[in-house]
Amino acid sequence: MRVWYRNIDYITILIWCGLVSIGLIALYSSTHGTASEFLLDSVRRNFNRQMIWSVICAIGIVIALLLPVRFYQNIAYPVYGLSILLLVLALMVGQEVNGAKSWLRIGSVQLQVSEMAKLGTLMAVSMFLSSKRPGAKDLRSSFIMCVIILIPIVLILLQNDAGTALMYMCTIPFLLYWSGISLTHILILVAPALTSYLTIIYLPVAIAFVVIFMVVLFLRKSSTFILLAGLITNIGAIATIKFALSYVLKPHHVARILSFTNPEAPEYRYSVGFHLVQSKAAIGSGGLWGKGFLQGTQTQGAYVPEQTTDFVFSVIGEEFGFIGAILVLLLFGALLIRLVTLGSHIKHPFGNTFMIGVVAFYTAHIFFNIGMTTGILPVIGIPLPFISYGGSALITETAMLACVLNFYMRRDDFSIYGY
């Protein structure tokens, strides 16, 4: 048997240090350069607060590695229950920030419980799936797993935090595939989301996608029921989007959704499209090597809204250029590959299911945040893992990473029965 502390994965820890350091550099530039003259005092303190949260997270990693795996299994359902309770409390007595009522104040500290609930949700899903004997995972188990995830999603949507709710939804296809559900069933679940996205961009493209999707299902020799389900769900997605844009959503919601297709249009450029116009200008002006630390025109002029949080990637793109942006992407890619590699060595379903959930959350955040800042996706308020300012997000993201490191390091301590 391997001695557990000899299994510490220092590569993953170094990647974490690199991403957090890049985030601190970007935060310092956007709060301590010329930009500080245009910022509120509370925003200027973001760098100092993030430094403190980073130290706390580093200490937390050490503590997390010292705990036995049985501890995490025992607290899985209680942590999930506490997460649901906090989400309900936030809905009832929470503070509203940027339109989302997902914050609880404890003394002088504000916690975004919708972020912190990710950990409890992944633990509960992992514990539930690991309780099933090999070969006993079926559609019923997958349905229960989806319900475990949908409960916090509904509460977060009620808090008016659609962006965070979307991140929870993105974990479902990953977990379904990992739990053994057929690829055809997963495609039926995922395709309506892609159809909805394409409907917003250009309806004929969405229709063409549905036709191609149905052809793929037919070539896979799917049953008549599967073909009908695929057709109905995708046509329903198109109809739902069109109905919501015309009759359900408020004008400013519709404008925010549509603006990303042409943010420079006169009706959007100085309103909901302003974020995208300034972000794309910042990233595009960075060139190959960037304008230099504390030298970004858009960054130091504070032209990019939320440049310490959701749009921090624009700071990196402008001041460190294409090379800096690629470095960030390479670090994220290395992290995701490393996590999958570690998870493949964890034979117990609790550990490897938790790993795939963490990879799903990270992937969704990276894809949507960078897509948002570059104008590929609508602005939905998604932080960039380990880089964007935010104590709640940093703690949650680091805690999930520390759990995977612990499960890999102590993989011999799991039950030999695998459930």
C-alpha positions, -999 to +999 in steps of 0.1 A: +000+000+000+013+035-009+019+060+019-008+086+013+014+117+017+037+106-010+008+108-035+004+146-033+001+159-068+023+189-069+017+196-105-020+204-099-010+226-069+015+245-090-012+251-117-035+264-090-008+288-078-002+300-114-038+307-121-043+325-087-012+345-093-023+356-127-056+366-112-039+387-085-017+404-111-048+413-132-066+425-102-037+447-091-035+463-125-072+470-127-074+485-091-040+501-084-031+517-117-046+548-132-079+530-132-081+534-094-090+571-099-123+560-115-132+532-091-152+531-058-133+525-026-149+491-022-136+481-057-101+494-050-099+470-021-107+440-042-070+431-046-063+432-009-093+411-002-085+385-029-050+382-014-065+373+020-089+348+004-060+333-015-040+327+017-071+312+034-076+289+004-039+278+005-044+269+042-076+252+033-059+229+008-035+218+035-063+210+059-084+193+032-055+170+024-052+159+060-088+146+063-097+110+056-119+101+026-145+087+049-150+121+063-161+135+030-184+106+024-200+110+058-207+148+053-219+146+017-256+146+024-254+170+054-234+195+034-260+192+006-288+198+031-270+228+045-265+242+010-302+239+002-310+256+036-286+285+028-301+289-007-336+292+009-323+317+035-307+338+008-340+338-011-358+350+020-334+373+038-304+376+014-289+407+000-294+416-037-262+422-057-264+431-094-300+420-095-294+385-079-306+378-044-280+351-037-259+367-010-259+362+028-241+386+051-224+371+081-209+399+101-187+419+078-184+390+053-207+385+023-211+349+010-225+340-024-243+308-014-252+299-050-215+294-056-208+275-024-237+252-030-218+236-059-196+217-035-225+202-016-244+193-048-214+175-062-209+156-030-245+145-028-245+133-064-213+115-060-225+098-028-258+088-044-242+072-075-215+055-054-242+039-033-254+019-064-238-014-070-220-019-103-246-025-130-274-011-109-273+024-124-303+029-147-326+056-160-343+058-125-309+065-108-301+091-135-334+108-129-328+110-091-293+124-098-309+151-120-334+159-093-305+164-068-290+190-092-323+206-102-333+215-066-305+241-062-310+251-098-347+261-091-337+280-060-309+298-078-333+308-106-357+322-081-328+343-068-326+357-103-291+343-109-296+325-143-258+325-150-249+304-120-280+281-126-267+275-161-234+262-147-252+236-126-272+225-157-239+221-177-228+194-152-258+171-161-246+158-195-211+151-180-225+132-151-250+113-171-223+101-195-200+092-167-228+072-150-233+050-180-263+066-199-261+060-236-247+087-259-280+089-278-300+098-247-274+124-237-276+139-272-314+143-269-308+162-236-281+184-250-294+191-285-323+214-274-298+237-256-277+240-288-309+246-308-320+273-284-286+290-288-287+289-326-323+302-326-311+333-308-284+338-334-302+329-366-334+308-370-325+292-403-292+279-388-312+264-359-335+246-383-306+233-403-291+220-371-323+202-361-324+185-396-287+174-392-294+161-357-324+140-368-303+125-396-276+116-371-302+099-349-316+080-379-281+068-390-276+056-354-306+034-360-325+049-331-360+037-323-391+055-334-396+068-299-361+083-298-366+100-332-400+115-320-384+126-287-356+143-305-378+160-330-403+172-304-377+185-279-358+205-306-389+220-322-401+227-287-369+245-280-373+268-310-409+275-302-400+282-265-372+307-274-394+325-299-423+327-274-400+338-245-384+366-266-417+379-278-440+375-247-422+364-215-389+382-211-388+419-203-373+443-229-340+447-211-336+409-209-343+405-246-319+433-254-291+416-234-296+383-251-298+398-286-270+423-282-242+398-283-250+390-320-243+427-329-231+446-298-221+476-319-255+482-333-268+517-325-295+504-301-270+483-281-236+500-283-241+524-254-264+502-233-264+464-229-238+460-256-213+484-240-196+455-220-189+436-252-177+465-272-152+476-246-141+441-238-134+432-274-116+465-279-094+458-249-085+422-260-081+432-297-057+460-289-034+438-269-017+424-300+009+396-296+027+407-264+002+432-249+006+468-239+024+460-207+015+457-170-004+488-159-003+502-194-037+490-209-057+519-223-091+503-217-081+488-184-065+519-169-093+541-182-118+518-165-138+516-197-145+479-193-173+473-167-167+446-141-131+442-151-121+428-117-148+401-119-166+388-150-144+407-175-110+401-159-099+382-191-100+415-210-074+429-186-051+399-194-058+402-231-050+439-233-019+441-210-004+407-218-017+402-253-022+370-272+007+353-253-008+361-219-043+349-230-028+317-245-009+311-213-041+312-193-058+288-217-029+264-215-030+264-177-067+257-178-062+230-203-034+214-183-056+216-151-085+198-168-063+171-183-046+166-150-078+163-131-091+137-155-058+118-152-060+119-114-097+108-115-088+078-138-066+065-109-095+067-084-114+035-088-141+042-063-172+058-079-175+085-052-141+099-061-142+097-098-178+109-101-168+139-080-139+145-103-160+146-134-184+170-118-155+194-109-142+191-145-177+199-157-180+230-135-146+243-145-151+237-182-185+254-182-171+285-164-141+288-187-161+283-219-189+308-209-166+334-194-141+336-222-169+333-248-187+362-231-157+385-230-148+378-266-184+382-279-191+346-288-217+342-261-242+366-243-232+384-212-245+362-183-222+371-154-199+341-151-166+344-132-133+329-146-121+302-121-093+312-098-088+345-117-119+366-112-123+385-080-147+368-055-140+351-022-170+327-024-161+316-059-124+312-050-131+292-019-156+269-037-133+263-067-103+256-045-123+233-022-134+212-051-099+210-064-086+201-029-112+173-026-100+157-059-064+159-047-074+142-014-093+115-032-064+108-055-038+109-027-059+086-005-073+064-032-062+032-014-084+042+016-117+038-003-138+007+003-126-022-018-162-030-028-165+002-049-199+013-035 
